[in-house]
């Protein structure tokens, strides 16, 4: 098979390119820019483009398929050439389905918790050396790539994103996988540039339920009232399996599952609900409750999901991927509940299209109320890049309903402020789906006053 990737440098795209290369396919790719770690990984397998840019000569009639990434535009010369030649053009989720349509497909969807649930399942299956394929949105310990697609594995575990599949396929990715076992972790409005109303957004999850194969199974969080009502109203001919927070206790900053008293490395109600979802999926894959507990005890979490980057004396520093209102609140609540006797300094970087929209910003109301000190950082360059009217401190404080909230739009001013705080018996939570404008968070954490 000869496969060409347009916009090969993307997170999922370059991992799929590597997976198909490992499968024995002849893989080529192009992009206008490729950043790390994609660059080194593609180079390692000999599929990094020799030069950057688009070239219609990369597209020839003998290609079996072209896989199109979201980074490409509709007037991309390679895309136009592929369309002119009548080649089969796939989005990456569409091609994942094509490669796995004879397997059992487990698809984890939801506005939050997708990566963690998927990672927990992969950890447990890997613990017992099961044969499985996967697609996950974060680099996991013990896994070389974020995508694995083989001929032999009987099952694939897929993190199902609700964002659009490609520039020419405007369907959400998770609609294309046709799950045998589906999971929905919860629904909280996001991606307003694509789904401008909450009603349009939640409709995508209703459609996802209908894409689950007949006689399939849907595992869902019954604690979410919007989701619970949607699932109960659905006429889909599938088995509906609810989950909630499992019995547990917290002692001296450690969480234990009850009644077996299983120690965990993760914490927080949101992670415990993620664990319940993963446990139910594993049950469908013939992993017993005892086996699951034994394996999950060693799960340390997915990258950037409440990842502990520094711990000294009575101070922990975490970085987390939280950026949407629901994720922000859940993460802050989790850290405060786990360490109730410590002060919590919570800092979030807002940089997505949704979070910088003045109307959507109202969704953040009181999401940081459990923090003892709240900080919001927005790099002023983000507004220029996205061509959005800048927000100021008053806008942010009003939306968050927190007049004491501290606002920064210069990263060095933020760093100076944090380094001036005494973190004795305090935790710092650094949250962003970006990178704090290149700030070295590990170096910062080590230099804090403790």
Secondary structure, DSSP 8 states (H G I E B T S, - for coil): -EEEEETTTSHHHHHHHHHHHHTT-EEEEEBS---TTHHHHHHHTT-S-SSSB--GGG--TT-SEEEE-TTS-TT-HHHHHHHHHT--EEEHHHHHHHHHTTSEEEEEESSSSHHHHHHHHHHHHHHTT---EEE-SS--TT-S-SEE--SS-SEEEEE---SEEETTEEEEGGGSS--SEEEE-------TTT--SHHHHHHHHHHHHHHS-TT-EEEEETTSHHHHHHHHH---SSEEEEE----EEEETTEEEETTTTEEES--SHHHHHHHHHHHHHHHHTT--HHHHHHHHTT----TTSSEEEEEETTEEEEEE---SHHHHHHHHHHHHHHTTTSEEEEEEE--STTTT-TTGGGGGTTTTTT-SEEEEE--HHHHHHHT-----HHHHHHHHT-TT-EEESSHHHHHHHHHTSB-TTEEEEEE-SS-GGG--HHHHHHHSB-
